[in-house]
């Protein structure tokens, strides 16, 4: 569940397929408490990168590397933390984490 400015929250499901060869993702976002169409599904390619910051290495998944970037950093507990469009942590990062199912 991710925070939402004008709804009750965004139920988010991200699936990353294929670690070698073709890498595809499916992102399903359901806006809870919103009127009208509230389910959005996005598909595309992803890449895995290793980034260095604050003296540590981090594994980052970037969705649609040829388009508008959406970044997720792999955390030690296996969760994915959503980053901003430039790959930096968002304010209140704990609220922007997807837990592995």
N, CA, C and O atoms as a MOPAC input file, in Angstrom:
PM7 MOZYME 1SCF
protein

 N      0.85700 1    -1.17100 1     0.00000 1
 C      0.00000 1     0.00000 1     0.00000 1
 C      0.90300 1     1.23400 1     0.00000 1
 O      1.79700 1     1.35400 1     0.83700 1
 N      0.67100 1     2.13200 1    -0.92200 1
 C      1.43200 1     3.37500 1    -0.99100 1
 C      0.50600 1     4.54500 1    -0.68300 1
 O     -0.70000 1     4.46200 1    -0.91800 1
 N      1.06500 1     5.63900 1    -0.15700 1
 C      0.23400 1     6.80500 1     0.15200 1
 C     -0.33300 1     7.46100 1    -1.10500 1
 O      0.21700 1     7.31800 1    -2.19700 1
 N     -1.44000 1     8.18300 1    -0.93300 1
 C     -2.09800 1     8.86300 1    -2.03800 1
 C     -2.60400 1    10.21500 1    -1.54900 1
 O     -3.19800 1    10.30200 1    -0.47500 1
 N     -2.37300 1    11.26300 1    -2.32500 1
 C     -2.77600 1    12.61600 1    -1.93200 1
 C     -4.28500 1    12.81100 1    -1.96900 1
 O     -4.82700 1    13.55500 1    -1.15200 1
 N     -4.98500 1    12.15000 1    -2.91400 1
 C     -6.41500 1    12.39400 1    -3.05300 1
 C     -7.25700 1    11.11300 1    -3.04700 1
 O     -8.34300 1    11.07700 1    -3.62500 1
 N     -6.74800 1    10.06000 1    -2.39000 1
 C     -7.52400 1     8.83400 1    -2.22200 1
 C     -7.08400 1     8.18800 1    -0.91100 1
 O     -6.25400 1     8.74300 1    -0.19000 1
 N     -7.63900 1     7.01100 1    -0.60000 1
 C     -7.34200 1     6.34000 1     0.66900 1
 C     -6.02600 1     5.58000 1     0.65500 1
 O     -5.58900 1     5.10100 1     1.70100 1
 N     -5.39700 1     5.46000 1    -0.46900 1
 C     -4.13500 1     4.73200 1    -0.61200 1
 C     -4.08600 1     4.04000 1    -1.95200 1
 O     -5.11400 1     3.86100 1    -2.60700 1
 N     -2.89300 1     3.65100 1    -2.36100 1
 C     -2.72200 1     2.96700 1    -3.64800 1
 C     -2.23100 1     1.55600 1    -3.36500 1
 O     -1.08400 1     1.34900 1    -2.96900 1
 N     -3.11400 1     0.59200 1    -3.57600 1
 C     -2.71400 1    -0.80800 1    -3.44600 1
 C     -1.84800 1    -1.12200 1    -4.65300 1
 O     -2.30300 1    -1.01000 1    -5.79100 1
 N     -0.60900 1    -1.51400 1    -4.41500 1
 C      0.38100 1    -1.63100 1    -5.48400 1
 C      0.94900 1    -3.03300 1    -5.52700 1
 O      1.33300 1    -3.59800 1    -4.50300 1
 N      0.99600 1    -3.58700 1    -6.72700 1
 C      1.56900 1    -4.92300 1    -6.93300 1
 C      2.55800 1    -4.82600 1    -8.09300 1
 O      2.17600 1    -4.49800 1    -9.21600 1
 N      3.81500 1    -5.11100 1    -7.81800 1
 C      4.86800 1    -5.06500 1    -8.83500 1
 C      5.43100 1    -6.45900 1    -9.00400 1
 O      5.86900 1    -7.08200 1    -8.03700 1
 N      5.41800 1    -6.95300 1   -10.24100 1
 C      6.00400 1    -8.25200 1   -10.55300 1
 C      7.14700 1    -8.03200 1   -11.53800 1
 O      6.96700 1    -7.42300 1   -12.59300 1
 N      8.32400 1    -8.53700 1   -11.17600 1
 C      9.49100 1    -8.49000 1   -12.05000 1
 C      9.70500 1    -9.89800 1   -12.59500 1
 O      9.84300 1   -10.85000 1   -11.82700 1
 N      9.73100 1   -10.02500 1   -13.90100 1
 C      9.87200 1   -11.33000 1   -14.55400 1
 C     11.19900 1   -11.41300 1   -15.28500 1
 O     11.61500 1   -10.45200 1   -15.93200 1
 N     11.87100 1   -12.56300 1   -15.18500 1
 C     13.07100 1   -12.83000 1   -15.96600 1
 C     14.29200 1   -12.09100 1   -15.48200 1
 O     14.43200 1   -10.88900 1   -15.71100 1
 N     15.17000 1   -12.79900 1   -14.81800 1
 C     16.39100 1   -12.17100 1   -14.32700 1
 C     17.48200 1   -12.17300 1   -15.39400 1
 O     18.36700 1   -11.31800 1   -15.37000 1
 N     17.43200 1   -13.09800 1   -16.30700 1
 C     18.40300 1   -13.17200 1   -17.40300 1
 C     17.64300 1   -13.05900 1   -18.72100 1
 O     16.49200 1   -13.48800 1   -18.81400 1
 N     18.26700 1   -12.49800 1   -19.71500 1
 C     17.59100 1   -12.34300 1   -21.00300 1
 C     16.56200 1   -11.23500 1   -20.93100 1
 O     16.84600 1   -10.14900 1   -20.42600 1
 N     15.36700 1   -11.50400 1   -21.43300 1
 C     14.30800 1   -10.48400 1   -21.44600 1
 C     13.79000 1   -10.22800 1   -20.03600 1
 O     13.43000 1   -11.16200 1   -19.31900 1
 N     13.75500 1    -8.98800 1   -19.65400 1
 C     13.26900 1    -8.59000 1   -18.33400 1
 C     12.00700 1    -7.75100 1   -18.50900 1
 O     12.05300 1    -6.66700 1   -19.08900 1
 N     10.89200 1    -8.25100 1   -18.01000 1
 C      9.60400 1    -7.58300 1   -18.14200 1
 C      9.01400 1    -7.37400 1   -16.74500 1
 O      9.29800 1    -8.12800 1   -15.81500 1
 N      8.19300 1    -6.34100 1   -16.62400 1
 C      7.50200 1    -6.10400 1   -15.36000 1
 C      6.03300 1    -5.86100 1   -15.62900 1
 O      5.62800 1    -5.51700 1   -16.73900 1
 N      5.24500 1    -6.05000 1   -14.57700 1
 C      3.83500 1    -5.67300 1   -14.57700 1
 C      3.58400 1    -4.94400 1   -13.26000 1
 O      3.85400 1    -5.47100 1   -12.18100 1
 N      3.06500 1    -3.73500 1   -13.36800 1
 C      2.76400 1    -2.90300 1   -12.20800 1
 C      1.26600 1    -2.63900 1   -12.20600 1
 O      0.73600 1    -2.03100 1   -13.13500 1
 N      0.58300 1    -3.09900 1   -11.15700 1
 C     -0.85900 1    -2.87700 1   -11.01200 1
 C     -1.07400 1    -1.94500 1    -9.82800 1
 O     -0.63100 1    -2.22500 1    -8.71400 1
 N     -1.76200 1    -0.82900 1   -10.08100 1
 C     -2.03200 1     0.15600 1    -9.04600 1
 C     -3.53900 1     0.36600 1    -8.94200 1
 O     -4.19700 1     0.72200 1    -9.92000 1
 N     -4.07300 1     0.14300 1    -7.75000 1
 C     -5.50000 1     0.32200 1    -7.48700 1
 C     -5.65700 1     1.47500 1    -6.50600 1
 O     -5.16900 1     1.41300 1    -5.37700 1
 N     -6.34200 1     2.52600 1    -6.94400 1
 C     -6.57200 1     3.70800 1    -6.12100 1
 C     -7.81600 1     3.46400 1    -5.28100 1
 O     -8.92900 1     3.42200 1    -5.80500 1
 N     -7.62400 1     3.30400 1    -3.97700 1
 C     -8.72200 1     2.96500 1    -3.07300 1
 C     -9.52800 1     4.20600 1    -2.71100 1
 O     -8.96700 1     5.25300 1    -2.38600 1
 N    -10.85100 1     4.07700 1    -2.77100 1
 C    -11.73500 1     5.18100 1    -2.42600 1
 C    -11.86100 1     6.22300 1    -3.51400 1
 O    -12.49700 1     7.25300 1    -3.29300 1
 N    -11.27800 1     5.99600 1    -4.68300 1
 C    -11.34900 1     6.95300 1    -5.79200 1
 C    -12.56600 1     6.63600 1    -6.65500 1
 O    -12.95200 1     5.47600 1    -6.80000 1
 N    -13.15800 1     7.66900 1    -7.21800 1
 C    -14.31100 1     7.49300 1    -8.09700 1
 C    -13.84100 1     7.14300 1    -9.51000 1
 O    -12.73300 1     7.50600 1    -9.90400 1
 N    -14.67200 1     6.44500 1   -10.26100 1
 C    -14.35300 1     6.12700 1   -11.64900 1
 C    -13.34200 1     5.00500 1   -11.77300 1
 O    -13.17100 1     4.19800 1   -10.85900 1
 N    -12.66700 1     4.96400 1   -12.93100 1
 C    -11.65300 1     3.93900 1   -13.17200 1
 C    -10.54200 1     4.10600 1   -12.14500 1
 O     -9.92700 1     5.16800 1   -12.04900 1
 N    -10.29100 1     3.05300 1   -11.38200 1
 C     -9.29600 1     3.18300 1   -10.33800 1
 C     -8.20900 1     2.11500 1   -10.37300 1
 O     -7.38500 1     2.05300 1    -9.46100 1
 N     -8.18800 1     1.27500 1   -11.40300 1
 C     -7.15700 1     0.25600 1   -11.54500 1
 C     -6.35400 1     0.55500 1   -12.80900 1
 O     -6.90900 1     0.69400 1   -13.89900 1
 N     -5.04300 1     0.64900 1   -12.63900 1
 C     -4.14900 1     0.94000 1   -13.76000 1
 C     -3.05700 1    -0.11400 1   -13.81200 1
 O     -2.41900 1    -0.40600 1   -12.80000 1
 N     -2.84200 1    -0.68300 1   -14.98600 1
 C     -1.81700 1    -1.70100 1   -15.18000 1
 C     -0.81600 1    -1.17600 1   -16.19300 1
 O     -1.19200 1    -0.73600 1   -17.27900 1
 N      0.46000 1    -1.22600 1   -15.83300 1
 C      1.54500 1    -0.79900 1   -16.70100 1
 C      2.48700 1    -1.96800 1   -16.88200 1
 O      2.78900 1    -2.68200 1   -15.92600 1
 N      2.95600 1    -2.16800 1   -18.10700 1
 C      3.91400 1    -3.23300 1   -18.40700 1
 C      5.07100 1    -2.64500 1   -19.18000 1
 O      4.92900 1    -1.63600 1   -19.87200 1
 N      6.21000 1    -3.28200 1   -19.05500 1
 C      7.37700 1    -2.81700 1   -19.79800 1
 C      8.63300 1    -3.56700 1   -19.41400 1
 O      8.57100 1    -4.66200 1   -18.85400 1
 N      9.77300 1    -2.97000 1   -19.71900 1
 C     11.06600 1    -3.56500 1   -19.42000 1
 C     11.63600 1    -2.96800 1   -18.14100 1
 O     11.27100 1    -1.86000 1   -17.74800 1
 N     12.53500 1    -3.70800 1   -17.49400 1
 C     13.23000 1    -3.20500 1   -16.31900 1
 C     14.70300 1    -3.55400 1   -16.42600 1
 O     15.09300 1    -4.47400 1   -17.14600 1
 N     15.51300 1    -2.80200 1   -15.69500 1
 C     16.94200 1    -3.09300 1   -15.58400 1
 C     17.32400 1    -3.07400 1   -14.10900 1
 O     16.70900 1    -2.37700 1   -13.30100 1
 N     18.34700 1    -3.85100 1   -13.77500 1
 C     18.88900 1    -3.85300 1   -12.41500 1
 C     20.23100 1    -3.15700 1   -12.46100 1
 O     21.06200 1    -3.43500 1   -13.32600 1
 N     20.43500 1    -2.24600 1   -11.51900 1
 C     21.67500 1    -1.48600 1   -11.44900 1
 C     22.22400 1    -1.54900 1   -10.03300 1
 O     21.47500 1    -1.73600 1    -9.07400 1
 N     23.52200 1    -1.39300 1    -9.91200 1
 C     24.15200 1    -1.25300 1    -8.60600 1
 C     24.60400 1     0.18400 1    -8.49800 1
 O     25.35900 1     0.67600 1    -9.33700 1
 N     24.13800 1     0.85200 1    -7.45900 1
 C     24.46300 1     2.26700 1    -7.27200 1
 C     25.20000 1     2.42900 1    -5.96800 1
 O     24.96800 1     1.69300 1    -5.00900 1
 N     26.07700 1     3.38600 1    -5.94400 1
 C     26.82700 1     3.68900 1    -4.73300 1
 C     26.32600 1     5.01500 1    -4.17500 1
 O     26.21700 1     6.01000 1    -4.89200 1
 N     26.02800 1     5.00800 1    -2.90400 1
 C     25.58100 1     6.22700 1    -2.23700 1
 C     25.86000 1     6.13400 1    -0.75600 1
 O     25.67900 1     5.07600 1    -0.15200 1
 N     26.28900 1     7.20400 1    -0.17800 1
 C     26.60000 1     7.23800 1     1.24900 1
 C     27.60100 1     6.15200 1     1.63900 1
 O     27.53800 1     5.63500 1     2.75500 1
 N     28.51700 1     5.80000 1     0.74800 1
 C     29.53400 1     4.80800 1     1.05300 1
 C     29.06200 1     3.37400 1     0.98600 1
 O     29.81700 1     2.46900 1     1.34300 1
 N     27.82700 1     3.13100 1     0.53900 1
 C     27.30500 1     1.77100 1     0.44600 1
 C     26.82400 1     1.49700 1    -0.97600 1
 O     26.55900 1     2.42300 1    -1.74300 1
 N     26.71700 1     0.22600 1    -1.31200 1
 C     26.16200 1    -0.17300 1    -2.60500 1
 C     24.69800 1    -0.54100 1    -2.41600 1
 O     24.31600 1    -1.08200 1    -1.37900 1
 N     23.88800 1    -0.24700 1    -3.41400 1
 C     22.46900 1    -0.58500 1    -3.36800 1
 C     22.04600 1    -1.15900 1    -4.70400 1
 O     22.47500 1    -0.68000 1    -5.75400 1
 N     21.20600 1    -2.18300 1    -4.67100 1
 C     20.60200 1    -2.72700 1    -5.88100 1
 C     19.33500 1    -1.94200 1    -6.15200 1
 O     18.47600 1    -1.80100 1    -5.28200 1
 N     19.22700 1    -1.42700 1    -7.38200 1
 C     18.09300 1    -0.60500 1    -7.76600 1
 C     17.47300 1    -1.18900 1    -9.02700 1
 O     18.17900 1    -1.55800 1    -9.96500 1
 N     16.15200 1    -1.26900 1    -9.04000 1
 C     15.40700 1    -1.70400 1   -10.22100 1
 C     14.79900 1    -0.46100 1   -10.85300 1
 O     14.10600 1     0.31100 1   -10.19000 1
 N     15.06400 1    -0.27800 1   -12.13900 1
 C     14.53800 1     0.88500 1   -12.86300 1
 C     13.55900 1     0.37800 1   -13.90800 1
 O     13.91600 1    -0.42000 1   -14.77600 1
 N     12.31900 1     0.84900 1   -13.81700 1
 C     11.28600 1     0.45400 1   -14.77400 1
 C     11.34400 1     1.37800 1   -15.97500 1
 O     11.58700 1     2.57600 1   -15.82900 1
 N     11.12300 1     0.83100 1   -17.16300 1
 C     11.10000 1     1.60200 1   -18.40500 1
 C     12.30900 1     2.52000 1   -18.53400 1
 O     12.15500 1     3.74100 1   -18.53800 1
 N     13.51000 1     1.95200 1   -18.64000 1
 C     14.71600 1     2.78100 1   -18.69100 1
 C     14.75700 1     3.74000 1   -19.87800 1
 O     15.52200 1     4.70300 1   -19.85000 1
 N     13.96000 1     3.50800 1   -20.91800 1
 C     13.93700 1     4.39500 1   -22.08300 1
 C     12.88300 1     5.49300 1   -21.94500 1
 O     12.81400 1     6.39600 1   -22.77800 1
 N     12.06100 1     5.41500 1   -20.89100 1
 C     10.97400 1     6.38400 1   -20.71800 1
 C     11.08200 1     7.09200 1   -19.38600 1
 O     12.17900 1     7.24200 1   -18.84800 1
 N      9.94700 1     7.53100 1   -18.84300 1
 C      9.97400 1     8.19200 1   -17.53500 1
 C     10.37800 1     7.17600 1   -16.46400 1
 O      9.71900 1     6.15300 1   -16.27700 1
 N     11.45100 1     7.47400 1   -15.78100 1
 C     12.00400 1     6.51700 1   -14.81900 1
 C     11.12400 1     6.34400 1   -13.59500 1
 O     10.59500 1     7.31000 1   -13.04600 1
 N     10.97900 1     5.09100 1   -13.18000 1
 C     10.41100 1     4.73200 1   -11.88400 1
 C     11.43200 1     3.81700 1   -11.25700 1
 O     11.78000 1     2.78400 1   -11.82700 1
 N     11.91500 1     4.18900 1   -10.08600 1
 C     13.00200 1     3.49500 1    -9.41800 1
 C     12.51500 1     2.82900 1    -8.13100 1
 O     11.66300 1     3.36400 1    -7.42100 1
 N     13.07300 1     1.65200 1    -7.84500 1
 C     12.81500 1     0.94500 1    -6.59600 1
 C     14.13300 1     0.37600 1    -6.09700 1
 O     14.83500 1    -0.32000 1    -6.83000 1
 N     14.46800 1     0.67400 1    -4.84000 1
 C     15.70400 1     0.16400 1    -4.24500 1
 C     15.39800 1    -1.07200 1    -3.41800 1
 O     14.45700 1    -1.08000 1    -2.62300 1
 N     16.20100 1    -2.12500 1    -3.60800 1
 C     16.06200 1    -3.35100 1    -2.82700 1
 C     16.63500 1    -3.10700 1    -1.43900 1
 O     17.80300 1    -2.74300 1    -1.30300 1
 N     15.82100 1    -3.30600 1    -0.41200 1
 C     16.22600 1    -3.09900 1     0.97100 1
 C     16.67900 1    -4.41900 1     1.58500 1
 O     16.31000 1    -5.48000 1     1.08100 1
 N     17.46800 1    -4.38600 1     2.65800 1
 C     17.97900 1    -5.62400 1     3.27100 1
 C     16.89000 1    -6.61400 1     3.68300 1
 O     17.13900 1    -7.81900 1     3.70400 1
 N     15.68600 1    -6.13200 1     4.01100 1
 C     14.60600 1    -7.03300 1     4.41700 1
 C     13.83900 1    -7.61800 1     3.22800 1
 O     12.85900 1    -8.33700 1     3.42300 1
 N     14.27600 1    -7.31700 1     1.99200 1
 C     13.62100 1    -7.83700 1     0.79400 1
 C     12.53600 1    -6.94000 1     0.24500 1
 O     11.99000 1    -7.22200 1    -0.82100 1
 N     12.20600 1    -5.86200 1     0.94500 1
 C     11.19800 1    -4.93100 1     0.43800 1
 C     11.81200 1    -4.04700 1    -0.64900 1
 O     13.03200 1    -3.98500 1    -0.80300 1
 N     10.94900 1    -3.36900 1    -1.39400 1
 C     11.38400 1    -2.42300 1    -2.41600 1
 C     10.92000 1    -1.03400 1    -2.00000 1
 O      9.73200 1    -0.81600 1    -1.75900 1
 N     11.85200 1    -0.10500 1    -1.91700 1
 C     11.53400 1     1.26700 1    -1.55400 1
 C     11.44000 1     2.11400 1    -2.81500 1
 O     12.38600 1     2.17500 1    -3.60100 1
 N     10.29400 1     2.77100 1    -3.00900 1
 C     10.12900 1     3.62800 1    -4.17300 1
 C     11.02900 1     4.85300 1    -4.02600 1
 O     11.11500 1     5.44400 1    -2.95000 1
 N     11.69700 1     5.22600 1    -5.11600 1
 C     12.55600 1     6.39700 1    -5.15200 1
 C     11.93300 1     7.44700 1    -6.05800 1
 O     10.99900 1     7.15100 1    -6.80300 1
 N     12.44200 1     8.66700 1    -5.99900 1
 C     11.91600 1     9.71100 1    -6.87700 1
 C     12.42600 1     9.50800 1    -8.30100 1
 O     13.17100 1     8.56300 1    -8.56000 1
 N     12.03700 1    10.37700 1    -9.22100 1
 C     12.38700 1    10.24600 1   -10.64200 1
 C     13.86500 1    10.33300 1   -10.94300 1
 O     14.29100 1    10.02300 1   -12.05600 1
 N     14.66100 1    10.75300 1    -9.96100 1
 C     16.10900 1    10.82800 1   -10.13800 1
 C     16.83500 1     9.77100 1    -9.31500 1
 O     18.06000 1     9.79600 1    -9.20000 1
 N     16.06200 1     8.83100 1    -8.73700 1
 C     16.66100 1     7.73700 1    -7.99400 1
 C     17.03900 1     8.06800 1    -6.56500 1
 O     17.89500 1     7.39900 1    -5.98600 1
 N     16.42100 1     9.08600 1    -5.98000 1
 C     16.70200 1     9.47400 1    -4.59200 1
 C     15.54200 1     9.04500 1    -3.70100 1
 O     14.40500 1     8.95700 1    -4.16500 1
 N     15.82200 1     8.77200 1    -2.40500 1
 C     14.73800 1     8.39500 1    -1.48500 1
 C     13.70000 1     9.50400 1    -1.36100 1
 O     14.02900 1    10.68900 1    -1.41200 1
 N     12.44400 1     9.10200 1    -1.19900 1
 C     11.34100 1    10.03000 1    -0.97500 1
 C     11.23500 1    10.34100 1     0.50500 1
 O     11.70800 1     9.56300 1     1.33400 1
 N     10.62500 1    11.46100 1     0.85100 1
 C     10.36300 1    11.77400 1     2.25400 1
 C      9.42500 1    10.71700 1     2.82900 1
 O      8.48900 1    10.27900 1     2.15900 1
 N      9.67600 1    10.31300 1     4.05700 1
 C      8.82500 1     9.30100 1     4.68600 1
 C      8.94900 1     7.96700 1     4.00300 1
 O      7.93900 1     7.32200 1     3.72300 1
 N     10.18000 1     7.52800 1     3.72200 1
 C     10.43400 1     6.34700 1     2.90200 1
 C      9.70600 1     5.09200 1     3.38000 1
 O      9.33600 1     4.25700 1     2.55400 1
 N      9.48900 1     4.93300 1     4.68300 1
 C      8.82100 1     3.72500 1     5.15000 1
 C      7.43500 1     3.58500 1     4.54600 1
 O      6.98000 1     2.46400 1     4.31800 1
 N      6.75700 1     4.68100 1     4.28100 1
 C      5.42300 1     4.63100 1     3.69300 1
 C      5.47500 1     4.27300 1     2.21100 1
 O      4.45000 1     3.92000 1     1.62700 1
 N      6.64000 1     4.35900 1     1.60000 1
 C      6.79300 1     4.10700 1     0.16800 1
 C      7.48200 1     2.76900 1    -0.09300 1
 O      8.20800 1     2.62700 1    -1.07700 1
 N      7.26100 1     1.79600 1     0.77500 1
 C      7.87800 1     0.48000 1     0.60800 1
 C      6.85800 1    -0.56900 1     0.22100 1
 O      5.74600 1    -0.61200 1     0.74800 1
 N      7.26300 1    -1.41400 1    -0.71500 1
 C      6.46100 1    -2.55500 1    -1.13100 1
 C      7.05500 1    -3.78900 1    -0.45900 1
 O      8.25600 1    -4.03900 1    -0.56600 1
 N      6.22700 1    -4.55000 1     0.22400 1
 C      6.68300 1    -5.76900 1     0.89200 1
 C      6.59800 1    -6.94900 1    -0.05300 1
 O      5.64000 1    -7.06800 1    -0.81800 1
 N      7.58000 1    -7.81000 1    -0.00800 1
 C      7.60700 1    -9.00600 1    -0.84400 1
 C      6.57700 1   -10.01200 1    -0.34400 1
 O      6.48600 1   -10.27700 1     0.85500 1
 N      5.80900 1   -10.56500 1    -1.26600 1
 C      4.80400 1   -11.58000 1    -0.90300 1
 C      5.30500 1   -12.96200 1    -1.23900 1
 O      4.60300 1   -13.94600 1    -1.00800 1

